[in-house]
Amino acid sequence: MKKIASLGKDFSQWYNRVVLQAQLADYSPVRGCMVIRPYGWAIWEQIQAGLDQMIKAAGVKNAYFPLFIPYSFLEKEKAHVKGFSPELALVTHGGGKELKEPLVVRPTSETIMYRMYAKWIQSYRDLPLKLNQWANVVRWELRTYLFLRTMEFLWQEGHTAHANHQEAQEEVQRALLMYRDFYRDYLALEPFVGEKSERERFAGALQTFSTEILVRDGKFVQAATSHDLGQNFSKTFEIQFQDQDGQLKYVWQTSWGLSTRAIGALIMAHGDDRGLILPPKVAPVQVVIVPIPGKTKEEKLREFIASVVRSLRGIRVEVDWREGLRPGYKFNDWELRGVPLRLEVGDRETREGAVTIVSRIDSEKLIVNSEKLKLKVDSLLAEFQNKLLGRYRQFVRKNTHLVNSWQEFRETVEERRGAILAHWCGSSDCEAAIKTETKATTRVLPLTAKKEPGKCVWCNQAAQYRWVFGRGY
Amino acid sequence: MKKIASLGKDFSQWYNRVVLQAQLADYSPVRGCMVIRPYGWAIWEQIQAGLDQMIKAAGVKNAYFPLFIPYSFLEKEKAHVKGFSPELALVTHGGGKELKEPLVVRPTSETIMYRMYAKWIQSYRDLPLKLNQWANVVRWELRTYLFLRTMEFLWQEGHTAHANHQEAQEEVQRALLMYRDFYRDYLALEPFVGEKSERERFAGALQTFSTEILVRDGKFVQAATSHDLGQNFSKTFEIQFQDQDGQLKYVWQTSWGLSTRAIGALIMAHGDDRGLILPPKVAPVQVVIVPIPGKTKEEKLREFIASVVRSLRGIRVEVDWREGLRPGYKFNDWELRGVPLRLEVGDRETREGAVTIVSRIDSEKLIVNSEKLKLKVDSLLAEFQNKLLGRYRQFVRKNTHLVNSWQEFRETVEERRGAILAHWCGSSDCEAAIKTETKATTRVLPLTAKKEPGKCVWCNQAAQYRWVFGRGY
């Protein structure tokens, strides 16, 4: 096993090596595309299962829409096509013939879905219509950054239609807070949650909200977004309904999504010099058992371990019986892969009917009687999840900087990075200048931001709020 | 609600209306593509959950490979590219530029996956490698037949690599029998299981095995396949491993898949004049409760129904509170949608603390005390699943015809359709002639077929086995 680089020394090398060595993903021969390997896919399955439950609990139903979109559909919404056209993959030939109109491989599904919404929605009784799909999407990209920037990625996209704007706005907030809760409760992460600036808005939306994760090198990963589409799409796709008052009206729409980028954020936010640290809620293996060969007969060791596995029913357990590898090698390997708890079973444990437990987060070690094991492991896993969240919150606090002048802003970005809370007047010109000078962009205006009159760090004009700034992936 | 056509009168009209009116799927504005609506998608989710469990239990792990394949990859395996090239969708432009080499939207993933296998497999210790992916694939097609023939469809594709041929052959059979068991235990269907003829073989395989479902109009749906790829792909993609004897060898491979066609087969095999009949194992709604308004106060009715729902925990229940629709309309609607059990709750039921249960399969009606409801519903659902399978088996028996001459063959195909067991000498010319004359093709040589010397129905030459013939979708 190659030693992975120190996280502090070369973060991007650390990240790539962890992803490759933990076998989460691999580069593919198709430029811009990645292969998600079983261990990485198993994390995605856990993410899907958790989030899907929350989506369904909100009364949203899953469905599936075509991969291909006629180019003319995208053209209908001006801002939308402008935003996406540099990133499109075009199918121009099919079945051996050139197509009259090229098909776009979906970069997002508003246009193909809303054409159907126009057909299905007739009356106020058909509203709200709330659908979600789990799908692959393509946005042209040749410089791969595993999980974070790939030509094809996987996501869920929710699309809802409502009878009035208020209800749509409530749905935008519901989805946004669902993502916040999901990150907190499953991935042990506390995102910055708030509104995006006009410049960073989704192409075709009135307002875009986002959850932004600060990661170990002080940069941000945009981790899920929720858009108020207003009536922009319903007017171009003629999605009208007869309201209770007999009037024909356009619906109000929202869309919201979370993608495989979440895995990138997870790795970057929790890892350490030894590799991944996975929250128990989404860890494909929550407990790994490493047998330590010694004087105990193998048969007896196997028997004891089998009884330990049986007692851990309901927990995702793996026993590492690989031959020809020393226990120390296995310890490192599973630490690299971020498994929360390691159980060591050797002579002493078999003799005493006990198990040695080592936690990935702080290497704390304790010996537990095998009869009390299940209870103890359950509580250790819950504790692990909390500790990880607590540790992450502390990291965010330490790396959030209140900044009041341009000099301070520039120094902070360059020397300390992190989340910078600074006044901004709202002008796109200032925003662009700040980006050019420092590579830092507006991340969000936090939902919790309070009015606090001050001066824009760039132009010194009056500004009402502090925005979160930072460099992004 | 439009009355659906009689199944016996116009099967294809019946099928389309059922799919559309039950809101399983809809046509999309993209020719050849379909939209899977929530009710249809929920069936697919049940199918995925059941089959995924069986796949994992066999030690196969899920992963995900790119949607795009360089055209040159497909060209490497001659038979493979020949088989698929008429069906390819080509991406020629990306990110605003023309590509040097077109990318193929995957019609199946052998070539893109095996390039990675060549990288990952080095030693016998890396074998067997058993991966599966749930993904969308595209095969050019403009004449949509909902679920059965669409340009894009969803499936799982398993791909394994082994150290020797025998192990690969065992895997081919394991996957095949897994599909048989899945169809029987989840979809209440008993497929014909066996080997495909050379003509019907997967492009690039040594042998192809298939499960074939006979449906209500006497035609077949190919419902899942399992291929022995031999070393055809390992030789072209250089997938070599160092064996225990130190020799460098090519791996032996298999691939196997089941797609959204399964939903088409399910509908066509179990439906009746009133619409769908869904096996409880995969029914998105297993029990629907229809409130019957009467003298009982609505509050009391709602309270009683809420207690019934609570008592049915673990069962997929829906209460139809839709306003402005008569109970009779609701009965028809849920029958169309194939829900196994309908619970009626009105005055009498509320007063007596009982529930009226009506079964979709035979309209049998019984009244059950609400205290015993859960037990009774559990057993009724299990019974329903068995009855449906029993009824289907009877249908297959009734529609399987032993045929010994060409005249008999032709008459049977034209007048009765169904599964025709007839001697065939194995010549592709005879097979082609039979197809031209009757549109019937070889479906499979059943695994259970016994040697039974006879004469080929077409050429009268010696033939050792009876093959299953029939018209197909």
Interface residues (C-beta under 8 A of the other chain):
Chain A: D26 S28 P29 V30 C33 M34 V35 I36 R37 P38 W41 A42 W44 E45 K61 N62 A63 Y64 F65 P66 L67 F68 I69 P70 F73 S85 P86 E87 L88 A89 L90 V91 T92 H93 G94 G95 G96 P102 L103 V105 I112 R115 M116 K119 L131 A135 N136 V138 W140 E141 L142 M151 E152 L154
Chain B: D26 S28 P29 V30 C33 M34 V35 I36 R37 P38 W41 A42 W44 E45 K61 N62 A63 Y64 F65 P66 L67 F68 I69 P70 F73 S85 P86 E87 L88 A89 L90 V91 T92 H93 G94 G95 G96 P102 L103 V105 I112 R115 M116 K119 L131 A135 N136 V138 W140 E141 L142 M151 E152 L154
